């Protein structure tokens, strides 16, 4: 089966109209119809039920649509990774790491610093993305490695190494009655009067129902908490980002958050392997003391120009 045939079929299956699909593909309708017929003969299966007015998918067609999309995505991802590997030879960016903005800031800074000091380190582009976007960017080949955070992010289909695990805290406006407690439970903050938990967008961009405010990034959330419009449950490391108008209290029964470094199982990149080895070695080193200084992505770029921030999106 050729990728051209898959592209033709996916276009028809998504449009459910041969004319619209032909226009989308930039070809005439008769060659498109013949290509689909050849594909059906080769597979020995009817993929589309056609009438004079409608086109619908058969069960076999529905299966091929799912598998075809995945196959085309894999081909495009392979093309991107191959081009990036070739570019690394010319001295241009050879490795792309994606993570959620405001997440694992200290860990990311230490990782970039440690990797930049390794012999043979290649330039690293850093993409700061929105909630649940790391996995998609990794699957699409737009990134080589990702920092994911269980249980919020799915690691299905990736190889992973655990880097750190931390408990969670509830972030409240300073002076709230709960801030005098040594700890709280989820029951204490679920449905807290006047301070609902926020609603983050789903992967399709829609928001789940609920009373909490819609948020797209951590800075927006912290401002809402400071204004007394919401509370937030976040990893313990968020304390470093809190100002005097906010307070954090440990939540004993909130799930622990584990940060992992993830990469596609078929990756054969030496640069990816070196970065992963560097990340796992960080587990054995003592973390910085509170108040110590680490080089952020922009600072790490000063060390031989090895790190570059390429894009920033909204984040959870």
C-alpha positions in Angstrom: 0.0 0.0 0.0 1.4 3.4 -1.0 1.3 6.5 1.2 -0.3 8.3 -1.8 -3.2 5.8 -1.7 -3.6 6.2 2.0 -3.7 10.0 1.6 -6.4 9.7 -1.0 -8.5 7.3 1.1 -8.2 9.4 4.3 -9.3 12.5 2.4 -12.4 10.8 1.0 -13.1 9.2 4.4 -12.9 12.5 6.2 -14.8 14.5 3.6 -17.3 11.7 2.7 -17.5 13.4 -0.7 -15.4 12.6 -3.7 -15.6 16.0 -5.2 -14.6 17.8 -2.0 -11.8 15.3 -1.4 -10.5 15.8 -4.9 -10.5 19.5 -4.4 -8.7 19.1 -1.1 -6.0 16.9 -2.8 -5.7 19.2 -5.8 -6.5 16.4 -8.3 -9.5 15.6 -10.6 -12.3 13.4 -9.3 -12.1 10.5 -11.8 -8.4 9.6 -10.9 -9.4 9.7 -7.3 -12.3 7.4 -7.7 -10.1 4.9 -9.7 -7.4 5.0 -7.0 -9.9 4.1 -4.3 -11.3 1.3 -6.4 -7.8 -0.1 -6.9 -7.2 0.1 -3.2 -10.4 -1.8 -2.5 -9.5 -4.5 -5.0 -6.0 -4.9 -3.5 -7.3 -5.2 0.0 -10.3 -7.4 -1.0 -12.6 -5.2 1.0 -15.3 -2.6 0.4 -14.2 0.6 2.2 -16.9 3.0 1.2 -20.6 2.5 0.5 -21.5 4.8 -2.3 -24.9 6.0 -3.5 -25.8 8.8 -6.0 -26.1 11.1 -3.0 -24.0 9.9 -0.1 -20.7 8.2 0.8 -20.4 6.3 4.0 -17.6 4.3 5.6 -18.0 0.5 5.9 -16.6 -1.2 9.0 -13.4 -2.0 7.1 -13.2 1.6 6.0 -13.5 2.8 9.5 -10.6 0.6 10.6 -8.5 1.8 7.7 -9.2 5.4 8.5 -7.8 5.0 12.0 -4.8 3.0 10.9 -4.2 5.2 7.8 -4.1 8.4 9.9 -1.6 6.7 12.3 0.5 5.5 9.4 0.6 8.9 7.7 1.4 10.6 11.0 4.3 8.1 11.5 5.7 8.8 8.0 5.6 12.5 8.6 7.2 12.1 12.0 10.0 10.0 10.4 10.6 12.7 7.8 10.8 15.4 10.5 13.3 13.4 12.6 15.4 12.5 9.6 15.7 16.1 8.5 16.5 17.2 12.1 19.2 14.5 12.3 20.7 15.8 9.0 20.6 19.4 10.2 22.5 18.5 13.4 25.5 17.7 11.2 25.5 21.3 9.8 25.5 22.7 13.3 21.9 23.7 13.4 19.4 22.5 16.0 19.6 18.7 16.3 17.4 17.9 19.3 14.0 19.1 20.4 12.7 18.8 24.0 9.1 19.6 24.8 7.6 20.3 28.2 4.8 22.2 29.8 5.6 25.8 30.6 6.1 26.4 34.3 6.4 22.7 35.0 9.6 21.1 36.3 11.5 24.4 36.0 14.4 23.5 38.3 14.7 20.0 36.8 14.7 21.4 33.3 17.3 23.9 34.1 19.6 21.3 35.7 19.1 18.9 32.8 20.0 21.5 30.2 23.0 22.6 32.1 24.3 19.1 32.7 23.7 18.1 29.0 25.4 21.2 27.7 28.5 20.2 29.6 28.7 16.8 28.0 31.2 16.1 25.3 29.5 16.0 21.9 26.3 17.6 23.1 24.2 18.9 20.2 22.1 22.1 20.2 18.8 21.7 22.0 15.5 23.5 21.1 13.0 23.8 23.9 9.3 23.9 23.2 7.1 25.1 26.1 3.6 23.8 25.3 0.1 23.7 26.7 -1.6 20.9 28.7 -1.5 17.4 27.3 0.4 18.6 24.1 3.7 17.0 24.8 2.6 13.5 23.8 1.1 14.8 20.5 4.2 16.7 19.6 6.4 13.7 20.4 4.2 11.3 18.3 4.1 13.8 15.4 7.9 13.9 15.3 8.0 17.6 16.2 10.0 16.7 19.4 12.5 14.1 20.2 12.0 13.9 23.9 9.4 15.1 26.4 9.1 15.7 30.1 5.7 14.2 31.1 4.0 14.3 34.4 2.0 11.3 35.6 -0.9 10.9 36.3 -1.8 14.0 34.2 0.0 13.0 31.0 -0.3 9.6 29.3 3.0 7.8 28.6 1.3 5.1 26.5 3.4 4.2 23.5 6.6 5.8 24.8 9.7 4.5 26.6 10.2 6.4 29.8 12.6 6.9 32.7 11.4 8.3 36.0 13.2 11.5 37.1 11.4 12.7 40.2 8.3 12.2 42.3 6.7 14.9 44.5 3.6 15.4 46.6 1.0 18.1 45.9 -0.2 21.2 47.7 -3.2 23.4 47.5 -2.5 27.0 46.6 -4.8 29.4 48.4 -5.0 33.2 48.9 -2.8 34.3 51.7 -4.8 34.6 54.9 -7.4 32.0 54.0 -8.4 30.0 57.1 -7.0 26.7 55.7 -3.5 28.2 55.4 -3.0 27.9 59.1 -3.3 24.1 58.9 -0.3 21.8 58.7 -2.1 19.8 55.9 -5.5 19.2 54.4 -7.3 16.5 52.4 -9.0 16.7 49.1 -12.4 16.7 50.8 -11.4 20.0 52.5 -10.9 21.8 49.2 -13.4 20.2 46.8 -16.3 22.6 46.6 -14.6 25.2 48.8 -17.0 28.1 49.0 -15.9 30.9 46.7 -12.7 29.1 45.6 -13.6 26.4 43.0 -11.0 24.3 41.4 -10.1 25.5 37.9 -11.1 23.8 34.6 -8.4 23.0 32.2 -9.1 22.4 28.5 -9.3 18.9 27.1 -7.1 17.9 24.2 -9.8 19.1 21.7 -9.8 22.5 23.3 -13.2 22.2 25.0 -13.7 22.6 28.7 -15.4 20.2 31.1 -18.5 21.4 32.8 -18.2 22.8 36.3 -18.3 25.9 38.4 -14.5 26.7 38.3 -13.0 29.3 36.0 -11.6 28.3 32.6 -7.8 28.6 32.6 -5.1 27.9 30.0 -1.8 28.7 31.8 -0.3 28.7 35.2 0.3 32.4 35.5 -3.4 33.0 34.8 -4.3 30.5 37.5 -2.1 32.0 40.2 -3.6 35.4 39.5 -7.1 34.0 39.9 -6.1 32.4 43.2 -4.6 35.6 44.5 -7.8 37.4 43.6 -9.8 34.9 45.6 -11.6 33.4 42.5 -10.1 29.9 42.6 -7.8 27.5 44.4 -5.4 25.1 42.8 -3.8 21.7 43.5 -0.3 21.7 42.1 3.0 19.8 42.6 5.1 20.8 45.7 7.7 22.5 43.5 5.2 25.2 42.6 6.1 26.9 45.9 9.1 28.5 44.3 6.7 30.5 42.0 4.5 31.8 44.8 4.5 35.4 45.9 3.4 36.8 49.2 -0.2 37.0 48.3 -0.4 33.2 48.0 0.1 30.3 50.4 0.5 26.5 49.9 -0.7 23.7 52.2 0.2 20.0 51.7 -2.7 17.8 50.5 -2.2 14.4 52.0 -4.4 12.3 49.7 -3.7 14.1 46.4 -1.9 11.7 44.0 1.9 12.1 43.8 3.2 13.6 40.6 6.0 11.7 38.8 8.1 13.5 36.2 9.4 11.2 33.5 11.5 11.8 30.4 9.9 10.1 27.4 11.0 9.2 23.9 9.6 7.2 21.0 10.5 3.5 21.2 11.9 3.4 17.7 14.4 6.3 18.3 18.0 5.4 17.4 19.4 8.9 17.9 22.7 9.0 19.8 21.8 12.6 21.0 18.5 11.4 22.5 20.3 8.5 24.2 22.9 10.9 25.6 20.3 13.3 26.9 18.4 10.5 28.6 21.6 9.2 30.3 22.2 12.7 31.5 18.7 13.0 32.9 18.9 9.7 34.7 22.2 10.6 36.2 20.6 13.7 37.7 18.6 11.4 40.0 21.8 10.4 41.8 22.9 14.0 42.4 21.7 16.2 45.3 19.1 18.8 44.4 19.8 22.5 44.9 19.2 24.0 48.2 16.3 26.5 48.5 17.4 29.9 47.2 20.3 28.5 45.1 20.6 29.7 41.5 20.2 27.5 38.5 20.7 28.5 34.9 17.4 28.7 33.0 17.0 27.9 29.3 18.0 31.4 28.2 21.0 31.3 30.5 22.0 27.8 29.4 22.1 29.2 25.8 25.1 31.2 26.9 27.1 28.1 27.3 28.1 27.5 23.7 24.7 28.4 22.4 23.5 24.9 23.1 19.9 25.7 24.1 17.3 27.7 22.3 13.7 28.4 23.3 11.7 28.0 20.1 8.1 28.4 21.1 5.9 29.0 24.1 2.2 28.1 24.4 -0.4 28.2 27.1 0.1 25.6 29.8 -1.5 23.8 32.7 
